[in-house]
Amino acid sequence: MKSRAAIAFAAGEPLQIVEIDVAPPKAGEVLIKITHTDVCHTNAFTLSGDDPEWVFPTVLVHEGSGIVVGDNR
């Protein structure tokens, strides 16, 4: 399925909104329509280029909220 995401292509560069492919939920997973998200301090650290373990490109989000639209549990 398709989704839009803010992608970090390189450290220190502005995020770019692009369409990405997302795998459908597997057994035991749910599909969530994200309605709100934020870039936290950990994501900002990664985007700065100071995080030696991160690989670009990446979707910098692990803080979000939304609505469950599919349940595969």
Backbone as CSV, one residue per row, in Angstrom:
resi,resn,N_x,N_y,N_z,CA_x,CA_y,CA_z,C_x,C_y,C_z
1,MET,0.840,-1.171,0.000,0.000,0.000,0.000,0.885,1.234,0.000
2,LYS,0.330,2.338,-0.390,1.072,3.597,-0.488,0.780,4.475,0.729
3,SER,1.762,5.286,1.100,1.608,6.257,2.189,2.545,7.429,1.896
4,ARG,2.317,8.538,2.555,3.247,9.665,2.458,4.069,9.695,3.744
5,ALA,5.328,10.066,3.600,6.223,10.112,4.749,7.206,11.258,4.599
6,ALA,7.639,11.793,5.741,8.704,12.793,5.766,10.021,12.027,5.831
7,ILE,10.777,12.078,4.756,12.018,11.307,4.646,13.224,12.210,4.843
8,ALA,14.171,11.741,5.658,15.467,12.395,5.799,16.420,11.673,4.849
9,PHE,16.849,12.366,3.806,17.746,11.754,2.831,19.212,11.930,3.203
10,ALA,19.522,12.948,4.018,20.899,13.181,4.444,20.889,14.033,5.707
11,ALA,21.931,13.906,6.487,22.058,14.687,7.712,22.041,16.174,7.402
12,GLY,21.314,16.929,8.200,21.290,18.374,8.076,20.435,18.914,6.945
13,GLU,19.849,18.041,6.142,19.011,18.471,5.019,17.548,18.534,5.457
14,PRO,16.748,19.381,4.820,15.316,19.428,5.148,14.634,18.099,4.826
15,LEU,13.636,17.749,5.617,12.845,16.558,5.332,12.060,16.781,4.049
16,GLN,11.833,15.704,3.305,11.064,15.774,2.065,9.849,14.853,2.186
17,ILE,8.676,15.357,1.825,7.468,14.547,1.844,7.401,13.772,0.533
18,VAL,7.423,12.436,0.638,7.408,11.582,-0.544,6.433,10.422,-0.325
19,GLU,6.026,9.801,-1.428,5.176,8.624,-1.339,6.052,7.392,-1.191
20,ILE,5.686,6.519,-0.245,6.462,5.297,-0.001,5.537,4.090,-0.045
21,ASP,6.118,2.921,-0.223,5.388,1.663,-0.134,5.483,1.150,1.291
22,VAL,4.351,0.720,1.829,4.296,0.175,3.183,3.683,-1.216,3.094
23,ALA,4.314,-2.184,3.723,3.787,-3.546,3.726,2.482,-3.595,4.526
24,PRO,1.525,-4.398,4.078,0.288,-4.531,4.853,0.575,-5.214,6.187
25,PRO,-0.318,-5.051,7.161,-0.074,-5.671,8.468,0.003,-7.197,8.374
26,LYS,0.928,-7.750,9.141,1.080,-9.204,9.229,0.198,-9.705,10.373
27,ALA,0.161,-11.005,10.541,-0.598,-11.599,11.644,-0.118,-11.013,12.966
28,GLY,-1.047,-10.595,13.805,-0.706,-10.030,15.110,-0.442,-8.538,15.084
29,GLU,-0.571,-7.890,13.917,-0.328,-6.451,13.785,-1.630,-5.721,13.477
30,VAL,-1.619,-4.421,13.673,-2.757,-3.582,13.314,-2.286,-2.496,12.358
31,LEU,-3.219,-1.968,11.566,-2.948,-0.868,10.663,-3.491,0.396,11.313
32,ILE,-2.641,1.410,11.437,-3.028,2.661,12.082,-2.904,3.800,11.087
33,LYS,-3.975,4.585,10.960,-3.925,5.806,10.172,-3.377,6.892,11.090
34,ILE,-2.137,7.323,10.830,-1.483,8.321,11.668,-2.139,9.683,11.430
35,THR,-2.544,10.319,12.520,-3.168,11.638,12.419,-2.282,12.743,12.982
36,HIS,-1.358,12.401,13.869,-0.466,13.388,14.474,0.895,12.745,14.723
37,THR,1.933,13.514,14.503,3.286,13.024,14.758,4.197,14.202,15.073
38,ASP,5.400,13.893,15.520,6.344,14.930,15.899,7.754,14.393,15.705
39,VAL,8.698,15.265,15.570,10.107,14.883,15.548,10.654,15.171,16.942
40,CYS,11.025,14.116,17.659,11.503,14.268,19.036,13.004,14.564,19.060
41,HIS,13.552,14.715,20.268,14.974,15.056,20.388,15.883,13.961,19.830
42,THR,15.456,12.692,19.926,16.259,11.606,19.365,16.312,11.721,17.846
43,ASN,15.160,12.019,17.229,15.127,12.211,15.776,15.954,13.420,15.366
44,ALA,15.882,14.488,16.124,16.665,15.694,15.821,18.167,15.385,15.901
45,PHE,18.560,14.564,16.885,19.956,14.146,17.023,20.399,13.366,15.785
46,THR,19.551,12.451,15.338,19.852,11.679,14.133,19.962,12.586,12.922
47,LEU,19.000,13.480,12.746,18.997,14.378,11.596,20.206,15.312,11.592
48,SER,20.728,15.617,12.774,21.888,16.511,12.849,23.146,15.891,12.244
49,GLY,23.171,14.557,12.156,24.359,13.872,11.649,25.311,13.447,12.748
50,ASP,24.987,13.786,13.996,25.860,13.431,15.116,25.679,11.981,15.574
51,ASP,24.642,11.316,15.118,24.392,9.921,15.497,25.198,9.019,14.562
52,PRO,26.283,8.406,15.055,27.169,7.632,14.180,26.562,6.315,13.703
53,GLU,25.454,5.870,14.302,24.884,4.567,13.955,23.763,4.649,12.938
54,TRP,23.332,5.861,12.564,22.164,5.979,11.699,22.536,5.932,10.231
55,VAL,21.633,5.370,9.436,21.822,5.255,7.999,20.696,6.019,7.299
56,PHE,21.039,6.797,6.310,20.060,7.542,5.521,19.878,6.860,4.178
57,PRO,18.705,6.964,3.552,17.515,7.713,3.955,16.759,6.988,5.057
58,THR,15.942,7.749,5.797,15.175,7.182,6.899,13.899,7.983,7.139
59,VAL,12.912,7.320,7.719,11.700,7.980,8.189,11.928,8.253,9.675
60,LEU,11.995,9.520,10.045,12.301,9.899,11.428,11.021,10.076,12.233
61,VAL,10.407,8.993,12.606,9.229,9.125,13.465,9.055,7.854,14.285
62,HIS,8.922,8.035,15.550,8.511,6.946,16.424,7.544,7.464,17.481
63,GLU,7.153,8.722,17.341,6.134,9.303,18.204,4.964,9.705,17.316
64,GLY,3.860,9.011,17.470,2.706,9.325,16.658,1.437,8.830,17.311
65,SER,0.324,9.338,16.845,-0.969,8.854,17.316,-1.895,8.792,16.117
66,GLY,-2.897,7.934,16.215,-3.798,7.783,15.103,-4.971,6.908,15.460
67,ILE,-5.595,6.370,14.422,-6.807,5.570,14.553,-6.552,4.198,13.956
68,VAL,-6.918,3.150,14.681,-6.791,1.790,14.158,-7.829,1.607,13.059
69,VAL,-7.356,1.283,11.849,-8.258,1.111,10.713,-8.275,-0.332,10.201
70,GLY,-7.396,-1.158,10.701,-7.366,-2.571,10.311,-6.753,-3.389,11.429
71,ASP,-7.391,-4.488,11.767,-6.928,-5.316,12.880,-6.680,-6.733,12.365
72,ASN,-5.446,-7.180,12.447,-5.062,-8.498,11.953,-4.604,-9.390,13.113
73,ARG,-5.171,-9.120,14.305,-4.762,-9.912,15.471,-5.596,-11.156,15.590
